[in-house]
């Protein structure tokens, strides 16, 4: 009975799935990417691992329980271990906010207003209930917008 080629290890397959960007030094994942741009690799017939988490574990060691792998380069497809660190969910959110990467305004899926409409509500040309009626939203939505509780980025620019 002849034996076929030895199956490649997860580590060997991992190192065949990225291309190095000489400008950023990101190791950009060339395999499967999800809708958010994160890669993954099948480690067996029943399990896929996120490629950045796999890279961290292959190069730096086990990810402590409850921690996230955070991209210093802000490139979700990057698997360069020099660009990866671990932190809490809060660390990740603080990093995201400090780099102005979060969703805001009309990019939030449940937003009921366009940026133009929100700016109009801030103009004060109408009373809150009139804006609410005009745009089919509640008066409290207008109030939250005008007070800066929502659409904060529009207040930061004033």
Backbone torsions as a table, in degrees:
resi	resn	phi	psi	omega
1	UNK	NA	124.4	-179.6
2	UNK	-89.0	145.3	179.4
3	UNK	-97.6	138.6	176.1
4	UNK	-78.8	-176.1	178.8
5	UNK	-63.4	145.7	179.9
6	UNK	-64.3	132.6	177.9
7	UNK	-58.7	143.8	179.4
8	UNK	-75.7	144.1	177.2
9	UNK	-72.0	163.6	176.9
10	UNK	-58.3	-41.0	-179.3
11	UNK	-63.6	-42.4	178.0
12	UNK	-63.5	-44.4	179.2
13	UNK	-64.7	-38.8	177.6
14	UNK	-57.1	-48.3	-175.3
15	UNK	-71.6	-7.4	175.4
16	UNK	-95.5	-2.6	-169.6
17	UNK	-109.1	12.7	177.8
18	UNK	-134.0	157.8	175.7
19	UNK	-123.7	136.3	-177.0
20	UNK	-87.6	127.5	175.2
21	UNK	-89.5	113.6	-175.8
22	UNK	-66.4	-22.0	-179.6
23	UNK	-79.0	-46.3	-174.9
24	UNK	-100.4	-14.0	-171.9
25	UNK	63.9	15.9	173.5
26	UNK	-73.7	141.8	171.2
27	UNK	-97.6	96.3	-173.6
28	UNK	-81.1	123.6	-178.1
29	UNK	-64.5	129.3	-178.5
30	UNK	-105.4	-4.0	178.1
31	UNK	-86.8	-155.2	-178.4
32	UNK	-58.0	134.0	173.9
33	UNK	-122.5	137.0	176.2
34	UNK	-81.6	-178.6	-175.0
35	UNK	-63.3	-20.3	179.0
36	UNK	-95.5	1.0	177.4
37	UNK	91.2	6.3	178.4
38	UNK	-87.8	136.0	179.4
39	UNK	-87.0	164.7	172.6
40	UNK	-151.6	160.3	-178.4
41	UNK	-135.5	134.1	175.8
42	UNK	-71.4	124.7	178.3
43	UNK	-98.6	-20.2	169.7
44	UNK	-159.3	-174.4	-174.2
45	UNK	-69.7	-9.5	-176.7
46	UNK	-121.2	-2.2	-171.3
47	UNK	-142.4	134.2	172.3
48	UNK	-115.9	143.7	174.9
49	UNK	-115.8	142.2	173.7
50	UNK	-60.9	134.1	-173.6
51	UNK	-64.6	-35.7	179.7
52	UNK	-70.1	-34.4	177.0
53	UNK	-70.1	-40.1	177.5
54	UNK	-62.6	-43.7	178.4
55	UNK	-59.1	-45.7	179.5
56	UNK	-58.0	-47.6	-177.0
57	UNK	-67.4	-37.4	179.1
58	UNK	-67.2	-35.0	-172.1
59	UNK	-104.6	-26.4	-174.5
60	UNK	-121.8	-17.9	179.7
61	UNK	116.1	-176.4	-176.0
62	UNK	-61.8	141.9	176.4
63	UNK	-83.2	121.3	-179.9
64	UNK	-57.7	143.9	-179.8
65	UNK	-50.1	130.6	175.0
66	UNK	82.9	-0.7	-179.7
67	UNK	-99.7	155.8	179.4
68	UNK	-103.2	154.6	170.3
69	UNK	-94.5	122.2	-174.1
70	UNK	-107.9	133.5	177.5
71	UNK	-85.7	114.9	175.5
72	UNK	-67.1	-28.9	-176.6
73	UNK	-87.5	-6.3	-179.1
74	UNK	61.7	26.4	179.5
75	UNK	-114.4	103.8	-174.3
76	UNK	-61.3	-23.8	-179.9
77	UNK	-87.3	-3.6	-178.7
78	UNK	-75.7	135.2	177.5
79	UNK	-123.0	15.8	177.9
80	UNK	-68.4	118.3	-177.0
81	UNK	-61.6	-23.0	177.4
82	UNK	-71.3	-17.5	179.4
83	UNK	-98.2	1.5	-174.2
84	UNK	-114.7	139.4	175.7
85	UNK	-142.8	170.1	177.1
86	UNK	-111.0	153.0	177.4
87	UNK	-168.6	174.6	178.8
88	UNK	-78.8	171.7	174.7
89	UNK	-59.3	-41.1	179.0
90	UNK	-62.6	-43.5	176.5
91	UNK	-56.0	-43.5	-179.0
92	UNK	-65.1	-40.8	180.0
93	UNK	-68.3	-40.1	178.1
94	UNK	-63.7	-43.2	177.6
95	UNK	-61.0	-44.7	-179.7
96	UNK	-61.1	-46.9	-178.3
97	UNK	-66.5	-40.2	-178.3
98	UNK	-65.2	-24.7	180.0
99	UNK	-102.8	8.4	177.8
100	UNK	53.4	46.2	-178.7
101	UNK	-101.4	-7.2	-174.9
102	UNK	-73.5	159.9	174.2
103	UNK	-70.1	144.7	177.3
104	UNK	-153.8	160.2	176.8
105	UNK	57.9	-136.0	-174.8
106	UNK	-72.2	-7.5	176.6
107	UNK	-78.4	-12.3	175.2
108	UNK	-74.8	126.0	-173.2
109	UNK	-54.9	-32.1	-176.9
110	UNK	-94.8	7.2	178.9
111	UNK	-62.4	136.7	-178.7
112	UNK	-101.2	-5.7	-177.3
113	UNK	-122.9	154.4	169.2
114	UNK	-86.9	166.3	177.4
115	UNK	-57.6	-41.9	-179.6
116	UNK	-61.7	-42.3	179.3
117	UNK	-66.7	-40.1	179.2
118	UNK	-63.4	-42.4	177.5
119	UNK	-62.1	-39.1	177.6
120	UNK	-61.9	-43.0	179.3
121	UNK	-62.0	-31.3	178.6
122	UNK	-75.9	-17.7	-176.7
123	UNK	-65.8	-27.2	-178.6
124	UNK	75.5	12.4	-178.0
125	UNK	-69.9	-19.8	177.0
126	UNK	-128.9	167.2	174.3
127	UNK	-81.2	161.4	-175.0
128	UNK	-53.9	-46.4	-177.6
129	UNK	-65.3	-29.0	178.6
130	UNK	-71.8	-41.0	174.5
131	UNK	-62.4	-41.6	-179.5
132	UNK	-59.1	-46.4	179.8
133	UNK	-66.5	-44.1	-178.0
134	UNK	-59.2	-41.8	-174.7
135	UNK	-104.3	4.4	176.9
136	UNK	66.6	39.1	179.6
137	UNK	-126.1	172.5	179.7
138	UNK	-83.2	158.8	176.8
139	UNK	-62.4	-36.2	179.9
140	UNK	-65.4	-31.8	175.5
141	UNK	-63.4	-43.5	177.8
142	UNK	-64.2	-43.5	179.8
143	UNK	-60.4	-46.1	179.3
144	UNK	-62.9	-37.1	177.8
145	UNK	-66.6	-49.6	-176.2
146	UNK	-68.0	-28.7	-179.6
147	UNK	-83.9	-11.1	180.0
148	UNK	92.7	3.1	177.6
149	UNK	-67.7	-37.3	175.3
150	UNK	-117.2	161.0	-179.7
151	UNK	56.0	42.6	-176.9
152	UNK	-57.1	-34.9	-177.1
153	UNK	-61.8	-26.0	177.1
154	UNK	-73.3	-28.0	178.5
155	UNK	-80.1	-32.1	179.9
156	UNK	-64.3	-26.1	-177.4
157	UNK	-86.9	-7.0	-178.0
158	UNK	-91.5	NA	NA
